[in-house]
């Protein structure tokens, strides 16, 4: 019974570790969408497994023998470690992408001269920045 649960946890851990390792390497990686889909599927399987077993036999965890409980505990600890590392790397990648997009937008505004100044009736000069359309090459 616990073997299926541990197998799902182990698979999810392996995908997170692979994704983390690949994100730390330079270069382009085109299959992160597939990895994210696999992670979502495995998390759904974990949630479904837990819900099903809690509904049918709420004491399933207490019924595990010592070996199964140790294996499950080790798998969960390993998953937690992998998830923390994965979260840190993903957060950094998102921050880098946000910073890059901000830099591109700033440079586009600078080059296109979209700053405008309006002289008001009261003598106040107000400056505005008009959004510059940006075309993104999605294959980057």
N, C-alpha and C positions, 0 to 999 in steps of 0.2 A: 504494500500500500504506500509506504513512504518513499519507495524507490522512484515511482513516477514523479512525485513531488520534488525529490532531490534532483532528478534528471532535468526537470524544467528549470530549477534554480541554477543548476550547473550550466545549462545552455545559455541562460540569460547572462550569467557571469562571464562566460566566454565571449559573447558578443560585445558586452561592455568593455572588456579588456582589449579586444581587437580594435574596437572603435577608438578607444583612448590612445592606444599605441599608434594607430594610423593618423590620428589628429595631431600627434606630436611630431610626425614626420613631415618634412616639407613636400610640396608638390600638390597636384590636383588629385582628388579622389571623387569619382563620379557615382559611387554606389552607396553613399551614406543614406540616401532615401530608403534603400532596401534594408539597410541595417536598422534604421529607425522603425520601419514597418515590422521587422522581425522582433524588435524589442517590445513593441506594442502588443504583438500577438502573444509573446511569451508572458508578459505581465497579465494579459487577459486570461491566459490559461492558468496562471498562478491564482488569480482572484477567483476564477471559476472553480478550481480544484478545492480551494479553501472553503468557499461558500457551500459547495456540494457536500463536503465532508462534515462541515459544521452543522448543516441541516440534517443530514442522515445519521451522523454519529458525533455528537458534540464532544465526546471524550476521546476522540481519535488520537490526539497528541499524548495523552496520558497512557494510552494503550501501547505505545511504541516500546520496544525493548531497548536496553541500554545502548547497544551498538547502533541501532537506527536513530536513536535520539542524538547520539554523538555525531553521527554522519550528517544529520539534518542541522544540528547546531553549527558544525564546521562549514557546511555549505552556505548557511545564512550569514555567518560572519564574513566569509569570503565574498559573498554577494554585496554585503554592506561596504566592504573595503573597495571593491571594484566600482560600486555606484558612486561613492564619494569622489574617487579619482576621476571618473567619467564626468561627474557634475562639474568639477573644477575646470577640466579641459574644455567642456562644452561652454561653460560660462565665459571663459577667456576667448574662445573662438567667436562667440556672439559679440563680446565687447570689441574685439578687433574688427569685426564686420561693421559694427555701428560706427566706430571711429573712422574706418575707411570711407564709409558712405558720407559721413559728415565732412571729411576732407575733400571728397569729390564735389559735394554740393557747394562748399565754400569756394573752391577753385572755379567752379562753373559760374557762380555768381560774380566772382571777381572778373573773369574773362568776358562775361556777357554784359557787364555794366548795368545790372538790373536795379541798382540803387536809385531811388528817386527822392527828390526833395520838393516839398510843397510849401509855398509861402502863403500863410494864412492871413486873413483880414486883420488880425490883431498884431501882425508883425512877427509871429512865431514861425520859425522854419522847422517843419517836421520831416523827418527822414523815414522812408519805408524801404523795405527790401521785397521785391517781387520774386516769387518762387520761379526758379529757372527749371524748365523741363530737362530731365536727365534721362538719357537712354542707357540702359544697363545691358551688357553682354552677359546673358545668363549662363554661358558656357564657361565662364571664369570660375 
